Amino acid sequence: MHNHPDAKAVIRTLAPDEPVILNRPHAAARAARFFVEKFPGRSLYAVKANPSPELLQVLWVNGVTHYDVASIAEVRLTRQALPEAELCFMHPVKTARAIREAYFEYGVKTFTLDTPEELEKILAATAAENGEAAEDLRLLVRLRVSSEYSELSLASKFGIELADAAPLLQAARQHCDWLGVCFHVGSQAMSPFAYVQALDRVRAAIAEASVVIDMVDVGGGFPSVYPGMEPPPLEDFFAIIAKHFEALPIAYNAELWCEPGRAMCAEYSSLIVRVEKRRDTELYINDGAYGALFDAAHVDWRFPVAALEDDLRDPLLEFAFYGPTCDDADYMKGPFLLPGDIRAGDYIEIGMLGAYGAAMKTGFNGFGDAEQVVVDDEPMASLYRGDRQRLESDNVVNLR
Ligand SMILES: *Cc1c(COP(=O)(O)O)cnc(C)c1O
């Protein structure tokens, strides 16, 4: 399969009836190298953000050796794509069968938990047939932290409360040689202070439990760039995390981990859609809430857009999108800024969809097919290019 130069070349060549996902391996490679070289510890990749085997391969080749998997299906597919990768089962609620299969068939040793019940489940599922306990478990206790600096909260579902953490840390310590603490500040954290607050909580938990901690995992949440969401440089996040990590009461050789999803793959993909109908300032496009634009519909995420036709002359107008299914909820309010004379038949590129975009596609209502091609041009915005381009006038992008 040959590469295309950019989205315009793709529509000229394919005139696609269905949405097309444009992948940029060079952008994912750059993000992976950035984390591997600059994060002051180990960078895992959180597979759920985009489980594409091609992407996993790019990350592996660029130095990402450890992968955060959350289901047995992610364990299997990551092992299939990357036979040598280290897999870490980071979902705090797993089935006994999934734990058993991961441990015995896929060599997974690292498991997260946030309750005494999950600890018991992990111990039982990894014990030998004669009842002997596993001796090589690496356990992480997930602490509940605030999501107040993040665009998408992950604070309500998982993580043990600080007040209850000490007994769980002490219990876990008795069953493993290597004990870690992890948390997740929520996705798209817009301030490094999110990690300061969380690490303060880690410090309090460790102090109260008085156990030796071998590893601290600051989770995901590292931001990407979207219209209206211009985060500080990732280097600022890394510097603050390093400083607060070093001040923790932990083993002298304790490791620091992070597990970005979004930041490692947001720039990997964009999407070409076609306008099928226009009604005033509403554009009916061929992808939507049940496709790669789940976040645009459900949490009003404003992805950058660019019209791909050369003959559009009118000033920009604010548009909303309808997706292709028959459901009223298949609606993305935007606003998305596009030339005022855009019309049915015109193509649009929607950027920064490598994370939680392609991964969310369903086949609902018979829509969901999308060809994938590789393009050579730059993503609409990048945190990793050194010459960070500001997104122009909210969500218009004009780099070409
Ligand atoms: C989703 C998730 C991540 C990745 O989060 P991002 O915000 O995409 O960086 C990392 N760790 C865990 C446990 C997760 O559930």
The ligand as an SDF file (V2000), in Angstrom:
LIG
                    3D

 15 15  0  0  0  0  0  0  0  0999 V2000
   -7.4150    5.4550   29.8160 C   0  0  0  0  0  0  0  0  0  0  0  0
   -6.2770    5.1620   30.7010 C   0  0  0  0  0  0  0  0  0  0  0  0
   -5.0000    5.6820   30.4140 C   0  0  0  0  0  0  0  0  0  0  0  0
   -4.7460    6.6280   29.2810 C   0  0  0  0  0  0  0  0  0  0  0  0
   -5.3010    7.8600   29.5560 O   0  0  0  0  0  0  0  0  0  0  0  0
   -5.0610    9.1380   28.6030 P   0  0  0  0  0  0  0  0  0  0  0  0
   -5.8520   10.2000   29.2390 O   0  0  0  0  0  0  0  0  0  0  0  0
   -5.5110    8.7630   27.2490 O   0  0  0  0  0  0  0  0  0  0  0  0
   -3.5890    9.4220   28.6380 O   0  0  0  0  0  0  0  0  0  0  0  0
   -3.9580    5.3310   31.2460 C   0  0  0  0  0  0  0  0  0  0  0  0
   -4.1520    4.5230   32.3180 N   0  0  0  0  0  0  0  0  0  0  0  0
   -5.3600    4.0140   32.6300 C   0  0  0  0  0  0  0  0  0  0  0  0
   -5.4800    3.1170   33.8140 C   0  0  0  0  0  0  0  0  0  0  0  0
   -6.4570    4.3200   31.8340 C   0  0  0  0  0  0  0  0  0  0  0  0
   -7.6640    3.8160   32.1560 O   0  0  0  0  0  0  0  0  0  0  0  0
  1  2  1  0
  2  3  1  0
  2 14  2  0
  3  4  1  0
  3 10  2  0
  4  5  1  0
  5  6  1  0
  6  7  2  0
  6  8  1  0
  6  9  1  0
 10 11  1  0
 11 12  2  0
 12 13  1  0
 12 14  1  0
 14 15  1  0
M  END
$$$$
